[in-house]
Amino acid sequence: MDFAQQLVFWYGQNQRSLPWRNTKDPYRIWLSEIILQQTRVNQGLPYYQRFLEHFPKVGNLASASEQEVLALWQGLGYYSRARNLHAAAKIVQNEYGGVFPADYEKIKALPGIGPYTAAAIASFAFNLCHPVVDGNVIRFICRLEGIYEPVQSSLCRKKIEESLAGRIDRKEPGAFNQAIMEFGALACTPLHPLCRREPGACPFADVCHAFAHGAEAHLPVKEKKKPLPVWQLHYVLVFDRDDTVWLRKRGYDDLWRGMYDLPVLPQSPALDAAPVVCEADGISFVAHRTQVLSHRKLHFYFYKADAGAFGLKKYLEEQEDCLRVKKNSLSKYAFPISVRRFLKDLTIF
């Protein structure tokens, strides 16, 4: 058997049973690929199922409000994925009559879809011959071929693409792409690849550069990450009359645009300043939470107060982005995950 045949044979024996693998529906395949970006399969699966329950067709997603989409996405992070998903659904519905385009370039032109996702949709749904290059594939090919250029470099990318172009099964590119991603995910893993876990079990050990040279731990080559910048965010949960609380709607030029969080403390410290613990004037410190994103580390400091304390009500009424809502309606709003968890911990939901 040649490389492609060996790979697909291994896949047939070892593949996980996942719902998006039992369909040629480009909408379902696209939805799964967007959800699984930066997300583990076991974390993404319930989101995939919930999205299909709420939006079984692309038209349902296109006609939903942004708040509905963001509310379902809560907890997955990287919220631009949800906004792009929503925007792309509208384009498919309005420009293509609800029918996903069966063309790689048209797929790639949709919001939030890059070369990898376009190749996945094109090959899985339409059997078009476009190799996929995700993190699992990069790791496998770098080890197999002995590619020592940093994975972020254009030369590394070029070598990987050349290798895949020469190896892909042109008659069944979808099966090949599924197989090579699964092999990277299950066999050629970052820390304990199959060749070291079970000697003789890897079908490619005899032609693998990394196995021959004991270089699994060194490949792929990644550049050292710079320390993440740290932000301090000081939120105050303000209770008002009629069983209401105050929220703040994020602007459309920041990290959580279009979502909701809590008002910040009046004269709140700068984003990189030390925490404030303020027990005076009816404002009390409640909790500290941290959240690590790909590009920064966040420290959340939560406070609690009544609207009459410290002149908060007047301050909040003057803020264009602040609004009062009933506590029993909070589930309708999309929050950053750390804020939502804080509210749940206080049994506000």
FENLINHU-V37558 format. One line per field, one symbol per residue. phi: phi as a letter, one per 40 degrees, with the letter a starting at -180 (. if undefined). A space follows every 10 residues. Layout:
BEGIN
phi = ???
END
This chain:
BEGIN
phi = .cdccccccd cccbcccbcc cbabcccccd dccccccgbc dcccdccdcc ccccbcbccc cccccccccc cccdhcgfcc ccccdccccc cdcccbggbc ccadcccccc dgbbdccccc cccccbfccb ccbbcccdcc cccccgcbcd ccccccdccc ccccccbccc cbcccccdcc cccccbbccd bbcdcccbdg cccbccbccc ccbgbdcbbc cbccccdccb bbbbbbcbcb cgfbbcbbcc ccbbdbdgcb bbccddfccc cbcccbbbcc fgbbcbabbb abbcbabbbb bbbbaccccg gcdcdccccc cbacbcccbc ccbcbddccc ccccdcfcc
END
